[in-house]
Amino acid sequence: MVANEGGKHWLKEICRFVINFKVMTWWCLTVVGKKTTCVGVWAEIGGGSGSSKGMLTKLLSGYLVITVVGRRNCGGSDVILLNLWVSVFGARVRIALAEKGINYEYREEDINNKSPLLLQMNPVHKTIPVLIHHAKPICESSIIVQYIDEAWHDKAPQLLPSDPYIRAQARFWADFIDKKCIHVCGRKIWLTEGKDQEVAKEEFMDVLKVLEGQLGEKPYLVGESFGFADIALIPFSVWFYTLNKIGNMNIEKECPKLAAWVNRCMERESVSKTLSDPHQFYDLVLEHNRKGY
């Protein structure tokens, strides 16, 4: 009974706060350097007192720091992408934005000297890509692509299928790509040598053959339309040239349907204008190997 009463009390306070939230948000965001005053007013409006008021003040204070500082650092841009040109994960986001026709500000990051904005917007992982929409960060490439599809649902094309089962299939294959391609190729192949690397190459080819089987006679991974699963995989095709050259692999011969799928995807402007040159990636790998990274 006490717990119920406590829950009702907090629900009442939250409701009071929400009612006044929109009015106070505008006022607080225009008053730079008066965070405590703004938060204090918010807490008063919430109707709290004592410890409940103090807790509400702390919660609002954290939100206000992110919102006010975020807006100042974003320079007024509605959509910003923090990225690194060679990132396959960032490429996913750029393709999704291009498919939807979304204008955005691109900011290149230096992974060895991360910007304050990146550290602020992704304090947990401190990695790219990060999409900032109205000063609010969205992190992790697969989550960002889904967010783009939902936030701009009125813009064609639809990246995730409307049918629940087919949508689940698209998410399944995107998850498979994340777990297998990244773990096997992104870690095992590039970071091993000798026998271990040979085993990793065979494992990666097995992964590609699974995707070849899923593709079958379909034009795209989950049906007739380019979408979420294709966006998850196509950036990795930039690696194929390097794997063929350095790893003595022949992906086109082993997976002809997948190779044809890559060419089909590259006919889309969103893909061809986003993906980095495979030769440029190859040169980057050679440079890293030469320096012993």
C-alpha positions as CSV (number, residue, x, y, z in Angstrom):
1,M,0.0,0.0,0.0
2,V,2.8,2.4,0.9
3,A,4.6,1.5,-2.4
4,N,1.4,2.2,-4.3
5,E,0.9,5.6,-2.6
6,G,4.6,6.5,-3.4
7,G,4.1,5.5,-7.0
8,K,0.9,7.7,-7.3
9,H,2.8,10.6,-5.7
10,W,5.6,10.4,-8.3
11,L,3.2,9.9,-11.2
12,K,1.3,13.0,-10.0
13,E,4.5,15.1,-9.9
14,I,5.6,13.9,-13.3
15,C,2.3,14.7,-14.8
16,R,2.4,18.2,-13.3
17,F,5.9,18.6,-14.8
18,V,4.9,17.4,-18.3
19,I,1.9,19.8,-18.5
20,N,4.3,22.8,-18.1
21,F,7.3,21.3,-19.9
22,K,6.8,22.8,-23.4
23,V,6.4,26.3,-22.1
24,M,9.4,26.2,-19.8
25,T,11.7,24.4,-22.3
26,W,11.7,27.4,-24.7
27,W,12.4,29.8,-21.8
28,C,15.2,27.8,-20.4
29,L,17.0,27.2,-23.6
30,T,17.1,31.0,-24.2
31,V,18.7,31.7,-20.9
32,V,22.4,30.7,-21.2
33,G,24.2,30.2,-17.9
34,K,21.1,30.1,-15.7
35,K,20.8,26.3,-15.5
36,T,20.1,26.2,-11.8
37,T,17.5,28.9,-11.9
38,C,15.7,27.1,-14.8
39,V,15.8,23.8,-13.1
40,G,14.6,25.3,-9.9
41,V,11.6,26.8,-11.6
42,W,10.9,23.4,-13.3
43,A,11.0,21.7,-9.9
44,E,8.7,24.3,-8.4
45,I,6.2,23.8,-11.3
46,G,6.4,20.1,-10.7
47,G,4.9,20.7,-7.3
48,G,7.6,18.8,-5.4
49,S,9.0,19.4,-2.0
50,G,11.9,18.2,0.1
51,S,13.7,15.1,-1.2
52,S,11.3,14.6,-4.1
53,K,11.9,18.1,-5.3
54,G,15.7,17.6,-5.0
55,M,15.6,14.4,-7.0
56,L,13.5,16.0,-9.7
57,T,15.9,18.9,-9.8
58,K,18.8,16.5,-10.4
59,L,17.0,14.7,-13.2
60,L,16.1,17.9,-15.0
61,S,19.6,19.3,-14.5
62,G,21.1,16.4,-16.4
63,Y,18.6,16.8,-19.2
64,L,19.2,20.5,-19.5
65,V,23.0,20.2,-19.7
66,I,22.7,17.8,-22.6
67,T,20.0,19.9,-24.4
68,V,21.5,23.4,-23.9
69,V,25.1,22.4,-24.5
70,G,24.1,20.1,-27.3
71,R,22.3,22.9,-29.1
72,R,25.2,25.3,-28.7
73,N,27.7,22.8,-30.0
74,C,25.5,21.7,-32.9
75,G,25.5,25.3,-34.2
76,G,21.8,25.2,-35.0
77,S,21.9,22.4,-37.5
78,D,18.8,20.1,-37.3
79,V,20.7,17.0,-38.5
80,I,24.4,16.3,-38.0
81,L,26.4,13.1,-38.6
82,L,29.6,12.5,-36.7
83,N,31.6,10.0,-38.7
84,L,34.9,8.7,-40.1
85,W,35.1,8.4,-43.9
86,V,36.4,4.8,-43.9
87,S,33.7,3.5,-41.4
88,V,31.4,0.9,-42.8
89,F,29.0,1.7,-40.0
90,G,28.9,5.3,-40.9
91,A,28.3,4.4,-44.5
92,R,25.1,2.6,-43.5
93,V,23.8,5.9,-42.0
94,R,24.9,7.9,-45.0
95,I,23.1,5.5,-47.4
96,A,19.9,5.6,-45.3
97,L,20.0,9.4,-45.2
98,A,20.6,9.6,-49.0
99,E,17.7,7.1,-49.6
100,K,15.4,9.3,-47.7
101,G,16.7,12.5,-49.2
102,I,17.6,14.1,-45.9
103,N,19.9,17.1,-45.8
104,Y,22.5,17.0,-43.0
105,E,25.8,18.4,-41.9
106,Y,28.7,16.0,-42.1
107,R,31.4,16.3,-39.5
108,E,34.6,14.2,-39.9
109,E,36.0,12.8,-36.7
110,D,39.6,12.1,-35.7
111,I,39.5,8.8,-33.8
112,N,42.8,9.7,-32.2
113,N,41.6,13.1,-31.1
114,K,37.9,12.8,-30.5
115,S,35.9,16.0,-30.5
116,P,34.1,17.3,-27.4
117,L,30.8,17.0,-29.2
118,L,31.4,13.2,-29.9
119,L,32.4,12.6,-26.3
120,Q,29.3,14.5,-25.1
121,M,26.9,12.9,-27.5
122,N,28.1,9.3,-27.1
123,P,29.6,9.2,-23.6
124,V,29.0,5.5,-23.2
125,H,30.9,4.1,-26.2
126,K,32.6,7.3,-27.5
127,T,32.5,5.9,-31.1
128,I,31.1,6.9,-34.4
129,P,28.7,7.1,-36.1
130,V,26.5,9.4,-34.1
131,L,23.4,11.0,-35.7
132,I,22.3,14.2,-33.9
133,H,18.7,15.2,-34.6
134,H,17.4,18.4,-33.0
135,A,20.4,18.3,-30.6
136,K,19.5,14.7,-29.5
137,P,22.0,11.9,-30.2
138,I,21.3,8.5,-31.7
139,C,24.1,5.9,-31.6
140,E,24.9,2.5,-33.1
141,S,24.5,2.3,-36.9
142,S,21.7,-0.3,-37.1
143,I,19.7,1.7,-34.5
144,I,20.3,4.9,-36.4
145,V,19.1,3.5,-39.7
146,Q,15.9,2.3,-38.0
147,Y,15.5,5.7,-36.4
148,I,15.9,7.4,-39.8
149,D,13.2,5.2,-41.3
150,E,10.8,6.0,-38.4
151,A,11.6,9.7,-37.9
152,W,11.1,10.4,-41.6
153,H,8.4,7.8,-42.2
154,D,6.6,10.2,-44.6
155,K,9.6,10.1,-47.0
156,A,10.0,7.2,-49.4
157,P,11.4,4.6,-49.6
158,Q,10.5,2.6,-46.6
159,L,13.7,1.0,-45.4
160,L,12.0,-1.6,-43.1
161,P,9.2,-3.7,-44.6
162,S,5.7,-2.9,-43.4
163,D,4.9,-6.6,-43.0
164,P,5.8,-7.7,-39.4
165,Y,7.3,-11.1,-40.4
166,I,9.4,-9.7,-43.3
167,R,10.5,-6.8,-41.1
168,A,11.6,-9.4,-38.5
169,Q,13.5,-11.2,-41.2
170,A,15.3,-8.0,-42.3
171,R,16.3,-7.4,-38.6
172,F,17.5,-11.0,-38.3
173,W,19.8,-10.8,-41.3
174,A,21.1,-7.4,-40.2
175,D,21.9,-8.9,-36.8
176,F,23.6,-11.8,-38.5
177,I,25.8,-9.5,-40.6
178,D,26.7,-7.5,-37.5
179,K,27.7,-10.6,-35.5
180,K,29.4,-12.6,-38.2
181,C,30.9,-10.1,-40.7
182,I,32.3,-7.8,-38.0
183,H,33.6,-10.5,-35.7
184,V,35.1,-12.7,-38.4
185,C,36.4,-10.2,-40.9
186,G,36.7,-7.1,-38.8
187,R,38.6,-8.8,-36.0
188,K,39.9,-12.3,-36.9
189,I,41.1,-11.6,-40.5
190,W,42.7,-8.2,-39.9
191,L,44.2,-9.0,-36.5
192,T,45.6,-12.4,-37.1
193,E,48.4,-14.0,-39.1
194,G,49.5,-17.4,-40.4
195,K,47.2,-20.4,-39.7
196,D,44.8,-18.4,-37.6
197,Q,44.2,-16.0,-40.5
198,E,43.7,-18.8,-42.9
199,V,41.0,-20.3,-40.6
200,A,39.4,-16.9,-40.3
201,K,39.3,-16.4,-44.1
202,E,37.6,-19.8,-44.5
203,E,35.1,-18.8,-41.8
204,F,34.4,-15.5,-43.5
205,M,33.8,-17.2,-46.9
206,D,31.3,-19.5,-45.1
207,V,29.5,-16.5,-43.8
208,L,29.3,-15.0,-47.4
209,K,28.0,-18.3,-48.7
210,V,25.2,-18.2,-46.1
211,L,24.3,-14.8,-47.4
212,E,24.6,-16.1,-51.0
213,G,22.0,-18.7,-50.1
214,Q,19.7,-16.2,-48.5
215,L,19.9,-14.0,-51.6
216,G,19.0,-16.9,-53.9
217,E,17.2,-15.6,-57.0
218,K,15.9,-12.5,-55.2
219,P,17.3,-9.1,-56.3
220,Y,17.8,-8.1,-52.7
221,L,18.4,-9.9,-49.4
222,V,14.9,-9.8,-48.1
223,G,12.8,-9.5,-51.3
224,E,12.2,-7.3,-54.2
225,S,13.2,-4.0,-52.6
226,F,16.5,-2.5,-51.4
227,G,16.2,-2.0,-47.6
228,F,17.5,-2.4,-44.1
229,A,19.4,-5.7,-44.5
230,D,21.0,-4.6,-47.8
231,I,22.1,-1.3,-46.1
232,A,23.7,-3.4,-43.3
233,L,25.8,-5.5,-45.7
234,I,26.7,-3.4,-48.7
235,P,29.4,-1.2,-47.0
236,F,31.4,-4.4,-46.3
237,S,31.8,-4.9,-50.1
238,V,34.5,-2.2,-50.0
239,W,36.6,-4.8,-48.2
240,F,36.3,-7.4,-50.9
241,Y,39.0,-6.0,-53.2
242,T,41.5,-6.0,-50.3
243,L,40.6,-9.5,-49.2
244,N,41.0,-10.7,-52.8
245,K,44.4,-9.0,-53.1
246,I,46.0,-9.6,-49.7
247,G,44.1,-12.6,-48.6
248,N,44.2,-14.5,-51.9
249,M,40.5,-14.9,-51.9
250,N,38.1,-14.9,-54.9
251,I,34.8,-13.8,-53.6
252,E,33.3,-13.1,-57.0
253,K,34.0,-16.7,-58.1
254,E,32.9,-18.3,-54.8
255,C,29.7,-16.1,-54.4
256,P,28.6,-15.0,-57.9
257,K,25.1,-14.1,-56.8
258,L,26.4,-11.9,-54.0
259,A,28.8,-10.3,-56.5
260,A,25.9,-9.5,-58.8
261,W,24.0,-8.1,-55.8
262,V,26.9,-5.8,-55.1
263,N,26.8,-4.5,-58.6
264,R,23.0,-4.1,-58.4
265,C,23.3,-2.1,-55.2
266,M,26.1,0.1,-56.7
267,E,23.6,1.2,-59.4
268,R,21.8,3.1,-56.6
269,E,23.1,6.7,-56.3
270,S,22.8,6.5,-52.5
271,V,25.3,3.6,-52.5
272,S,27.7,4.6,-55.2
273,K,28.2,8.1,-53.9
274,T,28.6,7.0,-50.3
275,L,31.0,4.0,-50.3
276,S,34.7,4.7,-50.3
277,D,36.9,3.6,-53.2
278,P,38.0,-0.1,-52.6
279,H,41.4,0.8,-53.9
280,Q,41.6,3.6,-51.4
281,F,40.8,1.2,-48.6
282,Y,43.4,-1.2,-49.9
283,D,46.0,1.5,-49.8
284,L,45.0,2.3,-46.2
285,V,45.4,-1.3,-45.2
286,L,48.8,-1.5,-46.8
287,E,49.9,1.7,-45.0
288,H,48.7,0.3,-41.7
289,N,50.5,-3.0,-42.3
290,R,53.7,-1.1,-43.2
291,K,53.6,0.9,-40.0
292,G,52.8,-2.2,-38.0
293,Y,49.5,-1.1,-36.6
